[in-house]
Amino acid sequence: MNVSLAKDLSVYQLVMGVQAPPKPLSLSPATLLSLVRAQIDLLIEEQIAATLWVKLPPEKIWQSELARYQSSVGASSLIYTCQIQERVAEDGGDGEDEGEGRVNASSSLSSPSSLNHVPVHLPPDSQLRRENFLMVLSPQFCSLILAHRPLKKTKSRTSGKVKTNKNQPLLIINTVEGRVIQQVFDGIQQAITPESSQILPASFICPAVPQALLINQLFAKQLLRQDEINRQIIKVRATKLQLQNQELHNKEQLKDEYLKNVCQELRTPLTHMKTALSLLNSPSLKPPQRQRYLQMLNTQCDQQNSLITGLLELVQLEHNLEGTTLESVRLSEIVPGVVSTYQPLAQEKGIMLAYTVPTELPSVWCVSGGLRQIVINLLHNSIKFTSHGGEVWVRARTQGNYVQLEFRDTGIGIAENEIPKIFDRFYRVRTAATEDYGGAGLGLTIVHQWLLRCGGSISVKSKLYEGSTFTVQLASVGNIPKAIATENEL
């Protein structure tokens, strides 16, 4: 049987057209599901063989209820399942209620040739697109559960397109009044094409009111199903709250650990300075010793300043990076200037410093000002941890859709077990050398934060006493990472 409905049919309008129509309630989809389940429970328990007219969401949780009824009552029932016909539009459609109430052939209860299942085709612009319903028709019991989503559209400020608000509650009507159901039944019969199709005998009339016992059973089952769904909702919410509480607890622990580390890092230079000041007060202090203690004060003040500057920069990064955008930057415009700034320091330490950055390299994506800071921090580290007579190279090259920037040195190197920790806050590489390299242990953390926002990455290869190679990878212009592109669109 091939059944279709006219596009201007609206069950909601049919119900509202009766005298003194039932009042729709603004409820959630969960409540609608509980009503459908309670209705199916009653039909199965009483073994009521009925004709069902159905338009429900295509998800399995809804369709399984119909399958449950069909498997229990069997061939004595007849189910008309309304399906929105697929529409392929050049503009991809307006996006309004996409997928709502649409049942593809793959999600039907059974094949269209099934004797007790009849697919009913609805045109793409059918008014039923915004409605879901379950109508039960039988001599001893009739009922209607109807959900209507009001058309309320908002205009996007950015794109100017009109979007449908899908988060608003449903208007739900649940009735067993014969006059209301008869109105809907007659309206559907008139909207059927071809007109010769009959869904029920012409003499069928809905009972005015079902038996009191059936109504009582239906109300009891509705209460049980609603209670079941409420418990499920409470369970889901409780689980969600537990996860949120655990996340907050973890953040608090990280915050406490962070503050503990900050206090410890601030205390150490102050302790050294206080010691140096107390020794400087000694009347028997000789000039060389005085000079050594003054140098200690100067060094510790520099370290304190470096720590505070690093902390402020890191806090600013973590708070401000989310609102920044990426820009196109050329390595050949950044790297040479930074290298020339560090040449005097390299010469003072007797370090050979060189770079190779071809001018024809493609531009890369990076946060404004971020690339310069990345180069400064990594080059500073390479020179700091390289001894007199060592070498430091900076080299850039293309690698597929990315540009790689490599910092290689012949410095003290990093132990293999320490490499995973070097990007942690305040972490300093442990070394057996007597030289105090100072620093706040935040430089690599800051580099990592910049790269996270740029969609880039950094890798490290190192061997103790032989040197280290830090390789930064950034997307070239025209190949912006998908995650960053999506975030920028949002």
N, C-alpha and C positions, 0 to 999 in steps of 0.2 A: 504494500500500500504506500502510495506517495502522497504525503500530506504537507501542505504549506499553509502559513497564516499571513494575512494581509499585514502590511507594515504599520498601519495606523492602529492596530490593536494594542490596548493597554489594559491589563487586568486591574491595575490600580485605579484607573479612571472608571472602569466598570463598577468597581466596589463603591467608589465615591459618588457614583450616579444614582444609587438606590436612595429611597427615602430614609432619613435618619441613619446614615452610614455609620458603621463601627468606627470608633476613634483610633487612629493609628498611634502607636507608641514609639518613641525614639529610643531604640535599643541597639545593642551591639550584635555583630555577627555570631558571637558565642551563644547568645540567647536564641537566635534563629536556629542554630544547630541543635540546641537542646529541645526546641519545639518540634523540629523534624524528627529527631530520634524518638521522642515520646509518642509521636503519631505512628511511626513505624512499629514501635513496641506494641501499641494497642491493636493495630491491624494484624500483627503476627499472633499475639496472644488469643485474640478472638477468631482468628482464621477468617478474616473478612476478605472475600474476593471482590476487589474493587477495580474500577478504572481510574488510573492515576494520570493526571496532567502535571508535568514536572518541568520546571526550569530552575536548575540549581547550579552553583559554581562547578567548574569541571574538576576541581581537586578531588583526589581519591577519598578524602574524609567524608565528602558529601555523597559521591556516587556509590560508596560502599553501603550506605543505608538503603538505597534502592535495590542493590544486589542482594542485600540481606532479606528484604521483603520478597523479592522475586524467587529466591531459593526456598523460602519457607512456604509460600502460598502456591507457587508453581504456575501451571498453565491456566489456572482459573482466573488469573489477574491479567490486566492489560495496561501497559505503561506507554504513554505518549511522552517522549522526551524532546523538548524544544532545543534546537541547535541553531546558533547564529551561523549563517553561511560565511565562509572566508571571503574577504575582499582584498584584492591586491591593488593598491593605489600607488601612483608614481611618487607621491609625496610621502609615502609611508604611513598615511592615515593621520588623524588628528590626535591620536593617543588617548582618546576619551574612553575610559573604562576598558582599556585593552585587556582582552581575555576574559572579561567578566561575563559569566553565563554562557561562554562559548564551549561547546562540546564537540570535539573532533571525532571522526570515525573511530580512532584508536581508543578513545575513552568511553565509548558507548557501552551500555550494559551488555549488549550482545549484538550480533550482526543484524543489519536492517531486515533481513529475511525472516527473523525470529517471529513466531506466531504471536507471542505476547509482548513484543516490544516494537513500537512504531516511532521512527524518528520524524520529527516535525520541523520543517525547514523554515527559518526566519530570515528575512532579508537583512543585510548589514545595517540598514538604517531603521530597523524596527524599533518601535517605542518600548518593546519588551527588553531591549538591550539593558535598560537600567532597572529591571525588575527580576526577582527570583520568587518562585512560588511552588507550592505543593498542594494540589487540589485532589481530594478523594471523593469519588462518586460511586455510591452503592445504594441499593434500596433501603438498607437499615442504618446506614451511617454516611454522612457527608461532612466534609470539613475543608477549610481553606487556610493555608498559612502563606502570607504574602509579605515580601520585603521590597520596599521601593527606596531607591537612593535619589534624593532630591538633586536637581540639577543646579549646582552652585559653582560658578567658575570664577577664577581670579586671574588677573592679568599680571604676567611677569614683568617686573621693572626693568630687567636686563634685556630680555629678548623681545618683549612686547607681545609674546604669544599668550593665548588664553589657555589656561590649564584647569582641569577639573579637580576639585578638592575631594579626594577619595577617603579622607580620614573622618569625615562627618558621620554621625550615627545613621542607622537605617530607620526608615519609618515602617514598622511591622504591624500587620493586622493578623490576628488569630481568631477565627470565628467558626461556629458550627450552625449559624443561622441559615435556614433553607432559602430564604428570600435573597440573601446576598449571594450564596453559591449558585442559585438558579440564574441570577443575573449574569454572573461570570460565565456559566456554562452556555447560556444562550448567546452571549457575545462571542465566545470562541467558535460556536457552531456557525454563526453568521460570517465569521472571518476566515473560515476554512476554504481553501481552494484546492481542487475543484469543489464546487458547491454540492455536488452529488454525494460527497463523502459524509458518512454518518458515524459519529463517535459513540453514540448510544442510541437505543431505540427512541423514536420520536415521542413515544408516550412517557418517557422517563421524567419523573418529577422528584426533585430533592425533598426529602422529609423535612417538615418545618423545623422540628427539633429532634435530635437523636434521643434514644432511650436514656433516662436519667442514670442508669447504671453505667452505660458507656461513657457518659460525660464525667461521672465521678472517677471512673478508672483513668480517663484521659488526664484529668487534673492531677491525680495522684502521680501518674507517670511523668507529667511535666515537672512537678516538684522534685521528683527523684533525679530526673535528667539535669535539671538546673542545678541541683545540689552537687551532682557529680562534676559538672563543668566548673562550678565555683571552686570546688576542691582542687581541680586541676589547675585553675588559674592561680589560686593561692599557692599551690606547690611551685608553679613556674616562677611566680613573683618572689617567693621565699628563696628559691635557688638563685635568682638574679640578685636579690639583696645580699645573699651570702657571698656571691662573687664580687659584688661591689664593695662589701665590707672588707673582704680579703685584699682587694686591690688597694683600698684606702689604707689598710694596715701595712701592706708592703710599702706603699709610698711613705707612710710615716716612719717606717724603719729606715728606708733609704735616706729620708730627710735627717733623721737623728744621726745616722752614720756619717752623712755629709757634714753636718754641723760639728760632729766630733772631730772629723778629719781637719776641718777648717780651723777649729780652735787649736788643735795640736800643731798644725803648720804655722799658725800665728805665734804660738808660744815659743817654739824653738828659737827663732831669731831673737826674740825678746830676751830669752834666757842668756844667750851668748852676749848680747849687748850689755845686759846687766852685769854679767861677769867681767867683761872688759872694763866697764865703768868703775867697778869696785877695785880692780887692780890698778887702774890709772891713779887712784887716790893714794897709793902707797908712796911714802916720802923717799924710800930707797930705790925707786924705780929708775933704771938706767935708760938713756935715750933710745937705744935699739929696741928695748922692750916696749917703751912707750910708743914707738913708731909701729911696732907689730900689733899692739892693742888698738891703736887708732885705725890701722888697716882692717882689723877684725870688725870694728864698728862700722866702717865704711862698707865692707862686704855684706854684713848682716843687714844694714839699712837697704842696700840694693836688693837683697833677696826678699826683704819684707815688702819693698815697693813692687817687685816683680810679682809676688804672690797676690797682693791686693789688686794690681792691674789685671792679672789673669783671671781672678775671681769676678771682677766687675765685667770683663769682656765675656766670660762664659755665661754669666747671668743675663747679660744683654742679648747674647745669641739665643739662648733658650726661650726668651720671652718675645723676641722680635722677629725671629726667622720665619714664623708661621705666616706673617703678613707680608713678607717680601716676595718679589718676583724675580725670575731669572732673566739674565741679559746675555747678549752675545759678546764674547771677549776673545781677543787674539793673544796667544801665549807670547808671540814675538814682540808685543807691546808691553808686556809685564815683566817677563823673566830677565831680560838684559838689564833693566834699571835696578832690579833688586840685587842681582849679582854684582853690579858695579858698586852698590852701596856697601856690600860685604867684602869687597876686594881689599881694602886697607886692613881689616881685621884678619883676613886670611894671610896677608903678607906679614903682618906682625907675628903670627904664629908659625910662619914658615910653611904655609899650606899652599899647594898649587890648586887654584880654583878656576874651572873652565866650564863653558856651557855650549850646547849645540841645539839651537831652536830654529829650524828652517822657517823662512818667512812665508812659504807657500802652505804651511799647515792650515787646515780649516779652523774657523772659530769654534769655541766651545761654549756650552751653557754653564753659567755660574751665577750665584747671588752677587749683587752689586758689591764690589770691594772684596769679595770673598777670595778670589783667585790670588790676589796680592798677599793676603794674610796667610794663605796656605803655603805659598812659595817662601815667604819670610820665615815662618815657623819651621818648615822642614829644612831650609838652608841653614838657618841658625843652629839647629840641632846637629846637622852634619859637621859644621865647622867646630862646634863646641866639643864634640866627642871625638875629634880627630887630633892626634898629637902632632908635634913639630915634625915637618918633613913629609906629612901625609898628603893625600890628594882628595879632592871633592869634585865630582862632575854632575852637571845638570843637563839632561838630554830629553828632547821631546820627539815623538814620532806618532804616526797614525797606526791604529790597530783596528781594522774593520770600520765600524761606525763610531769608533771612539778615538780619542787622542790620549796617549800615555805620556805622563811627565815623570821622569825618573831622577831620583836623587841618590847618588852612589858615593860612598866614602870608604876610606881605608882606616876607619877609626877603631874604637875599642870593641865594637860589635855587641850583640845581645845574645844571651843564652837562649836556647830553644824553648825552655819552659817559661821564659819571661815574655816572649813575644805576644801571647794572647792578652797580657795584662797592661801593655804599654799605653793603651788608649784610655785606661781608667784614670779617673781624677786623682791627682796627687801621687800617682805611681812614678817612682824613679828607678831607673835601671841600677841594679846592684853591681858594683865592680870592686875588684880587689885593689885597684889603683889608689894611691895615697891622695891624688888630686881630688878636691871637692868641686864638682861640676856645678853645684848650686841649682837654681831653677825652682819653679813652683810645682813642676809635674803636671802642668795644665796645657802645655803647648800642643801635644798630640791629641788631647781631648778636644781642644778647640778646632783643630784641623778636621777631626772626625765629624764634629757637628756641622761644619761648613759643607762637607762632602755629602752628608745625609740629605741636606736640603737641596743640593745641586743634583741629586740623583747619581752622584759619582761614587767611587770606591777607592780604597787604599789597601795595598798589600805590602808585606815586609819579608825580606829575606836577609838573614844575618848569620854571622859566625863569629864566635868570640875571638878577639884579637886580630881579626882579618877585615872587618868592616861590615857595613849594612847597606841595603838598597831598599828605598821606599818608592813604590810605584803608584802614582795617582792616575786614575782613569776617569775621564770626563766625556760626556756625550758631545759629539760634534754637532754643529748647527744643522738642522734638517733631520736629526735623529734624536730628538728629545725623548728621554725615557717615558714610557707609557704612564707610569704612576705619577710622574710630575705633570705630564700633560693633562691627565684627568683632574689632578688637584687644582691646576690653574683654571680649568674650565669651571670648576665648582666655585 
